[in-house]
Amino acid sequence: MHVLVLQHIACEPPGVYEDVLRERGATIHCVELDEDDPLPDWRGFEAIISMGGPMSVNDEERLPWLRDEKALINDAVRAGVPFFGACLGAQLLSASFGASSSRARSRRLACFRFFSRRRRQAIRFSRAFLGKC
């Protein structure tokens, strides 16, 4: 499996996600967007991970690459490519489909399990990232 990792700042790498994927035989192509790395064609990847970062999903004026990343995410997910978003990455996923994000009243750290409305997509996502459980 060839996985695209969209990284937004050097101090927030894929870390353990990368370790687990490599253990399962995946190859990783990491793009550091804040360093002006160009976005590759998503069609060359079997899964996409979008990492976190200190910026807001709404900072398109200051960081125009966010607009391009949202378009890539939307196109890839619509085509059925498994996607995982960590923090900012999850916000980018929702924004790429038209949802809005706003600043929380307090800082939060949480992990949630998401389920697809269509079981087939949930299974494809699980197998892509976790292997056969």
MISE-489778 format. One line per field, with one value per atom (N, C-alpha, C): residue number from 1; chain; atom name; x, y, z. Coordinates in steps of 0.02 Angstrom, whole numbers, padded with zeros to 5 digits. Each point is the difference from the previous one (the first is absolute). Layout:
k <- c(NUM; ...)
c <- c(A; ...)
a <- c(CA; ...)
c1 <- c(X; ...)
c2 <- c(Y; ...)
c3 <- c(Z; ...)
end
This chain:
k <- c(1; 1; 1; 2; 2; 2; 3; 3; 3; 4; 4; 4; 5; 5; 5; 6; 6; 6; 7; 7; 7; 8; 8; 8; 9; 9; 9; 10; 10; 10; 11; 11; 11; 12; 12; 12; 13; 13; 13; 14; 14; 14; 15; 15; 15; 16; 16; 16; 17; 17; 17; 18; 18; 18; 19; 19; 19; 20; 20; 20; 21; 21; 21; 22; 22; 22; 23; 23; 23; 24; 24; 24; 25; 25; 25; 26; 26; 26; 27; 27; 27; 28; 28; 28; 29; 29; 29; 30; 30; 30; 31; 31; 31; 32; 32; 32; 33; 33; 33; 34; 34; 34; 35; 35; 35; 36; 36; 36; 37; 37; 37; 38; 38; 38; 39; 39; 39; 40; 40; 40; 41; 41; 41; 42; 42; 42; 43; 43; 43; 44; 44; 44; 45; 45; 45; 46; 46; 46; 47; 47; 47; 48; 48; 48; 49; 49; 49; 50; 50; 50; 51; 51; 51; 52; 52; 52; 53; 53; 53; 54; 54; 54; 55; 55; 55; 56; 56; 56; 57; 57; 57; 58; 58; 58; 59; 59; 59; 60; 60; 60; 61; 61; 61; 62; 62; 62; 63; 63; 63; 64; 64; 64; 65; 65; 65; 66; 66; 66; 67; 67; 67; 68; 68; 68; 69; 69; 69; 70; 70; 70; 71; 71; 71; 72; 72; 72; 73; 73; 73; 74; 74; 74; 75; 75; 75; 76; 76; 76; 77; 77; 77; 78; 78; 78; 79; 79; 79; 80; 80; 80; 81; 81; 81; 82; 82; 82; 83; 83; 83; 84; 84; 84; 85; 85; 85; 86; 86; 86; 87; 87; 87; 88; 88; 88; 89; 89; 89; 90; 90; 90; 91; 91; 91; 92; 92; 92; 93; 93; 93; 94; 94; 94; 95; 95; 95; 96; 96; 96; 97; 97; 97; 98; 98; 98; 99; 99; 99; 100; 100; 100; 101; 101; 101; 102; 102; 102; 103; 103; 103; 104; 104; 104; 105; 105; 105; 106; 106; 106; 107; 107; 107; 108; 108; 108; 109; 109; 109; 110; 110; 110; 111; 111; 111; 112; 112; 112; 113; 113; 113; 114; 114; 114; 115; 115; 115; 116; 116; 116; 117; 117; 117; 118; 118; 118; 119; 119; 119; 120; 120; 120; 121; 121; 121; 122; 122; 122; 123; 123; 123; 124; 124; 124; 125; 125; 125; 126; 126; 126; 127; 127; 127; 128; 128; 128; 129; 129; 129; 130; 130; 130; 131; 131; 131; 132; 132; 132; 133; 133; 133)
c <- c(A; A; A; A; A; A; A; A; A; A; A; A; A; A; A; A; A; A; A; A; A; A; A; A; A; A; A; A; A; A; A; A; A; A; A; A; A; A; A; A; A; A; A; A; A; A; A; A; A; A; A; A; A; A; A; A; A; A; A; A; A; A; A; A; A; A; A; A; A; A; A; A; A; A; A; A; A; A; A; A; A; A; A; A; A; A; A; A; A; A; A; A; A; A; A; A; A; A; A; A; A; A; A; A; A; A; A; A; A; A; A; A; A; A; A; A; A; A; A; A; A; A; A; A; A; A; A; A; A; A; A; A; A; A; A; A; A; A; A; A; A; A; A; A; A; A; A; A; A; A; A; A; A; A; A; A; A; A; A; A; A; A; A; A; A; A; A; A; A; A; A; A; A; A; A; A; A; A; A; A; A; A; A; A; A; A; A; A; A; A; A; A; A; A; A; A; A; A; A; A; A; A; A; A; A; A; A; A; A; A; A; A; A; A; A; A; A; A; A; A; A; A; A; A; A; A; A; A; A; A; A; A; A; A; A; A; A; A; A; A; A; A; A; A; A; A; A; A; A; A; A; A; A; A; A; A; A; A; A; A; A; A; A; A; A; A; A; A; A; A; A; A; A; A; A; A; A; A; A; A; A; A; A; A; A; A; A; A; A; A; A; A; A; A; A; A; A; A; A; A; A; A; A; A; A; A; A; A; A; A; A; A; A; A; A; A; A; A; A; A; A; A; A; A; A; A; A; A; A; A; A; A; A; A; A; A; A; A; A; A; A; A; A; A; A; A; A; A; A; A; A; A; A; A; A; A; A; A; A; A; A; A; A; A; A; A; A; A; A; A; A; A; A; A; A; A; A; A; A; A; A; A; A; A; A; A; A; A; A; A; A; A; A; A; A; A; A; A; A)
a <- c(N; CA; C; N; CA; C; N; CA; C; N; CA; C; N; CA; C; N; CA; C; N; CA; C; N; CA; C; N; CA; C; N; CA; C; N; CA; C; N; CA; C; N; CA; C; N; CA; C; N; CA; C; N; CA; C; N; CA; C; N; CA; C; N; CA; C; N; CA; C; N; CA; C; N; CA; C; N; CA; C; N; CA; C; N; CA; C; N; CA; C; N; CA; C; N; CA; C; N; CA; C; N; CA; C; N; CA; C; N; CA; C; N; CA; C; N; CA; C; N; CA; C; N; CA; C; N; CA; C; N; CA; C; N; CA; C; N; CA; C; N; CA; C; N; CA; C; N; CA; C; N; CA; C; N; CA; C; N; CA; C; N; CA; C; N; CA; C; N; CA; C; N; CA; C; N; CA; C; N; CA; C; N; CA; C; N; CA; C; N; CA; C; N; CA; C; N; CA; C; N; CA; C; N; CA; C; N; CA; C; N; CA; C; N; CA; C; N; CA; C; N; CA; C; N; CA; C; N; CA; C; N; CA; C; N; CA; C; N; CA; C; N; CA; C; N; CA; C; N; CA; C; N; CA; C; N; CA; C; N; CA; C; N; CA; C; N; CA; C; N; CA; C; N; CA; C; N; CA; C; N; CA; C; N; CA; C; N; CA; C; N; CA; C; N; CA; C; N; CA; C; N; CA; C; N; CA; C; N; CA; C; N; CA; C; N; CA; C; N; CA; C; N; CA; C; N; CA; C; N; CA; C; N; CA; C; N; CA; C; N; CA; C; N; CA; C; N; CA; C; N; CA; C; N; CA; C; N; CA; C; N; CA; C; N; CA; C; N; CA; C; N; CA; C; N; CA; C; N; CA; C; N; CA; C; N; CA; C; N; CA; C; N; CA; C; N; CA; C; N; CA; C; N; CA; C; N; CA; C; N; CA; C; N; CA; C; N; CA; C; N; CA; C; N; CA; C; N; CA; C; N; CA; C; N; CA; C; N; CA; C; N; CA; C; N; CA; C; N; CA; C; N; CA; C; N; CA; C; N; CA; C; N; CA; C)
c1 <- c(00042; -00042; 00044; -00017; 00037; -00044; 00025; -00039; 00029; -00043; 00019; -00013; 00052; -00007; 00007; -00051; -00001; 00018; 00060; 00026; 00000; -00019; -00009; 00054; 00041; 00055; 00047; 00064; 00050; -00009; -00024; -00006; -00062; -00039; -00059; 00003; 00050; 00007; -00050; -00003; -00047; 00016; 00061; 00018; -00021; -00040; -00020; -00044; -00037; -00039; 00048; 00055; 00049; 00030; 00017; 00030; -00046; -00064; -00047; -00009; -00006; -00009; 00061; 00059; 00061; 00005; -00019; -00001; -00045; -00051; -00049; 00017; 00061; 00024; -00014; -00027; -00016; 00063; -00002; 00050; -00032; 00039; -00026; 00031; -00041; 00023; -00025; 00046; -00018; 00011; -00051; 00003; -00007; 00051; -00004; -00024; -00065; -00033; 00025; 00016; 00023; 00070; 00034; 00066; -00005; -00062; -00014; 00014; -00003; 00003; -00062; 00007; -00058; -00045; -00064; -00047; 00006; 00009; 00002; -00070; -00005; -00065; -00022; -00057; -00025; -00014; -00009; -00017; 00056; 00060; 00056; 00004; -00052; 00002; -00061; 00009; -00055; -00033; 00030; -00029; 00034; -00035; 00026; -00008; 00052; -00003; 00016; -00041; 00013; 00011; 00059; 00020; -00027; 00018; -00020; 00047; -00013; 00041; -00029; 00040; -00023; -00046; -00005; -00041; -00074; -00042; -00072; -00018; -00050; -00027; -00026; -00013; -00027; 00054; 00064; 00055; 00020; -00048; 00016; 00031; -00017; 00030; 00074; 00018; 00069; 00039; -00034; 00032; -00040; 00012; -00041; 00004; 00052; 00004; -00056; -00032; -00056; -00057; -00011; -00053; 00014; 00062; 00019; -00005; 00019; -00004; -00073; -00044; -00072; -00027; 00021; -00023; 00025; 00064; 00028; -00039; -00012; -00036; -00070; -00036; -00067; 00000; 00044; 00003; 00017; 00050; 00022; -00053; -00032; -00051; -00060; -00021; -00056; 00015; 00064; 00020; 00009; -00008; 00003; 00067; 00047; 00065; -00008; 00023; -00004; 00038; -00029; 00029; -00003; 00054; 00001; 00026; -00037; 00021; 00012; 00058; 00017; -00006; -00045; -00009; -00016; 00048; -00011; -00020; 00029; -00018; -00073; -00030; -00071; -00041; 00023; -00035; 00003; 00057; 00007; -00047; -00009; -00048; -00070; -00022; -00067; -00007; 00050; -00003; -00001; 00035; 00002; -00069; -00045; -00068; -00051; 00026; -00044; -00018; 00024; -00015; 00042; -00024; 00037; 00034; 00054; 00037; 00010; -00004; 00012; 00042; 00027; 00044; -00040; 00027; -00033; 00011; -00046; 00007; 00058; 00018; 00057; 00038; 00063; 00040; -00026; 00002; -00024; 00048; 00005; 00038; -00044; -00017; -00046; 00010; -00021; -00001; -00070; -00027; -00067; 00003; -00045; -00006; -00055; 00015; -00049; -00022; -00063; -00026; -00032; 00013; -00031; -00072; -00042; -00070; -00005; 00050; 00001; 00054; -00021; 00046; 00059; -00011; 00054; 00057; -00016; 00052; 00037; -00035; 00032; 00048; -00019; 00044; 00062; -00010; 00056; 00048; -00026; 00041; 00040; -00033; 00034; 00055; -00013; 00050; 00058; -00014; 00054; 00048; -00025; 00043; 00020; -00040; 00014; 00017; -00011; 00008; -00061; 00001; -00057; 00002; -00049; -00001; -00023)
c2 <- c(-00059; 00059; 00062; 00048; 00063; 00054; 00032; 00047; 00070; 00048; 00071; 00030; 00032; 00035; 00074; 00038; 00073; 00029; 00028; 00027; 00076; 00032; 00073; 00038; -00035; 00031; -00056; 00014; -00052; -00035; 00037; -00030; -00044; -00010; -00044; -00051; -00046; -00052; -00056; -00047; -00056; -00047; 00002; -00037; -00073; -00018; -00070; -00024; 00044; -00020; -00028; 00036; -00023; -00066; -00007; -00062; -00060; 00008; -00055; -00016; 00050; -00012; -00035; 00022; -00032; -00072; -00013; -00069; -00044; 00029; -00037; 00002; 00024; -00003; 00061; 00053; 00060; 00041; 00034; 00051; 00068; 00047; 00066; 00053; 00044; 00060; 00060; 00035; 00056; 00066; 00042; 00067; 00051; 00044; 00051; 00065; 00012; 00055; 00069; 00008; 00065; 00017; -00050; 00012; 00005; 00009; 00009; -00062; -00060; -00061; -00003; -00018; -00003; -00060; 00009; -00056; -00047; -00064; -00047; -00018; -00036; -00025; -00055; 00009; -00048; -00068; -00003; -00063; -00052; 00021; -00046; -00032; 00010; -00024; -00041; -00047; -00044; 00024; 00049; 00029; 00067; 00044; 00067; 00012; 00029; 00022; 00075; 00040; 00071; 00014; 00025; 00010; 00066; 00013; 00061; 00057; 00055; 00060; 00057; 00052; 00055; 00049; -00005; 00047; -00018; 00045; -00012; -00025; -00042; -00024; 00059; 00056; 00060; 00050; -00018; 00047; 00001; -00008; -00004; 00064; 00057; 00063; 00002; -00020; 00001; -00060; -00056; -00063; -00029; 00025; -00020; -00075; -00035; -00072; -00039; 00030; -00034; -00011; 00047; -00005; -00060; -00006; -00056; -00067; 00000; -00063; -00021; 00047; -00016; -00030; 00029; -00026; -00071; -00013; -00067; -00049; 00018; -00044; -00015; 00051; -00010; -00047; 00012; -00042; -00072; -00009; -00068; -00038; 00032; -00034; -00017; 00046; -00014; -00060; -00009; -00056; -00065; 00004; -00061; -00014; 00046; -00011; 00005; -00050; 00004; 00061; 00035; 00062; -00001; 00024; 00009; 00069; 00038; 00067; 00005; 00025; 00010; 00075; 00017; 00069; 00047; 00041; 00044; -00040; -00060; -00042; -00018; -00013; -00015; 00062; 00057; 00063; 00014; -00016; 00010; -00046; -00061; -00045; 00030; 00022; 00027; 00064; 00043; 00062; -00014; -00054; -00015; -00021; -00018; -00018; 00053; 00060; 00057; 00014; -00039; 00014; 00058; 00032; 00057; -00022; 00034; -00011; 00066; 00001; 00061; -00016; 00052; -00008; -00025; -00051; -00027; 00049; -00002; 00044; -00020; -00065; -00024; -00051; -00012; -00049; -00070; -00043; -00068; -00049; -00058; -00054; -00061; -00030; -00057; -00043; -00061; -00048; -00026; -00001; -00025; -00054; -00048; -00051; 00022; -00001; 00020; -00061; -00003; -00056; 00026; -00034; 00017; -00022; 00038; -00021; -00062; -00009; -00060; -00047; -00058; -00048; -00017; -00004; -00018; 00051; 00064; 00051; -00006; -00015; -00008; -00059; -00053; -00059; 00017; 00034; 00018; 00045; 00048; 00045; -00039; -00045; -00039; -00043; -00033; -00043; 00041; 00058; 00042; 00021; 00018; 00027; -00052; -00051; -00047; -00070; -00014; -00067; -00040; -00064; -00042; -00012; 00026; -00005; -00069)
c3 <- c(00000; 00000; 00000; -00042; -00005; 00032; 00053; 00040; -00007; -00013; -00002; 00069; 00028; 00064; -00014; 00019; -00007; 00068; 00004; 00063; -00003; 00055; 00000; 00037; 00039; 00037; 00022; 00001; 00014; 00067; 00050; 00067; 00008; -00053; 00003; -00056; 00004; -00051; 00010; -00046; 00008; 00058; 00025; 00060; 00001; 00050; 00009; -00058; -00032; -00059; -00053; -00011; -00049; 00021; 00064; 00026; -00014; 00017; -00009; -00074; -00041; -00072; -00030; 00020; -00026; 00024; 00062; 00026; -00042; -00029; -00040; -00075; -00016; -00068; -00043; 00029; -00040; -00014; -00057; -00014; 00012; 00025; 00020; -00044; -00026; -00035; 00040; 00033; 00043; -00037; 00002; -00031; 00056; 00007; 00052; -00033; 00008; -00035; 00022; 00064; 00025; -00027; -00029; -00030; -00077; -00024; -00071; -00042; 00031; -00039; -00044; -00063; -00044; 00016; -00008; 00009; -00059; 00013; -00056; -00022; -00055; -00024; 00048; 00032; 00049; -00031; -00065; -00033; 00005; 00019; 00007; 00069; 00042; 00069; 00017; 00045; 00020; 00065; 00033; 00061; 00012; 00038; 00016; 00074; 00030; 00070; -00001; 00033; 00007; 00074; 00016; 00069; 00029; 00062; 00034; -00014; 00033; -00008; 00041; 00011; 00042; -00035; -00065; -00038; 00004; -00022; -00003; -00070; -00003; -00063; -00042; 00033; -00034; -00022; 00006; -00016; -00074; -00045; -00071; -00028; 00027; -00025; 00016; 00061; 00022; -00027; -00008; -00022; -00059; -00060; -00058; -00016; 00023; -00013; 00035; 00051; 00032; -00049; -00044; -00051; -00046; -00021; -00044; 00037; 00063; 00039; 00008; 00014; 00006; -00065; -00056; -00065; -00011; 00017; -00007; 00043; 00063; 00046; -00027; -00022; -00026; -00059; -00047; -00061; 00018; 00043; 00017; 00038; 00049; 00040; -00043; -00042; -00046; -00046; -00016; -00042; 00039; 00067; 00040; 00032; -00003; 00031; 00076; 00038; 00073; 00025; 00049; 00026; 00076; 00032; 00072; 00014; 00040; 00019; 00074; 00020; 00070; 00015; 00045; 00023; -00059; -00021; -00057; -00061; -00009; -00056; -00002; 00059; 00003; -00016; 00022; -00016; -00075; -00030; -00073; -00038; 00024; -00031; 00002; 00058; 00006; -00042; 00001; -00039; -00075; -00021; -00071; -00026; 00046; -00019; 00020; 00017; 00012; 00072; 00048; 00070; 00025; 00052; 00028; 00065; 00016; 00062; 00034; 00065; 00037; 00062; 00029; 00058; 00060; 00034; 00060; 00058; 00048; 00059; 00044; -00002; 00039; -00042; 00019; -00036; 00015; -00051; 00009; -00033; 00030; -00028; 00005; -00057; 00002; -00061; 00007; -00055; -00006; -00060; -00012; -00052; 00004; -00051; -00048; -00064; -00050; -00038; -00016; -00038; -00064; -00053; -00064; 00001; -00035; -00006; -00043; -00042; -00042; 00027; 00022; 00031; -00045; -00065; -00046; 00004; 00005; 00006; 00066; 00053; 00065; -00001; -00032; -00004; -00042; -00057; -00043; 00039; 00038; 00040; 00051; 00037; 00052; -00030; -00054; -00031; -00026; -00027; -00027; 00054; 00058; 00052; 00052; 00011; 00054; -00024; -00062; -00024; 00019; -00012; 00019; 00075; 00035; 00073; 00023)
end
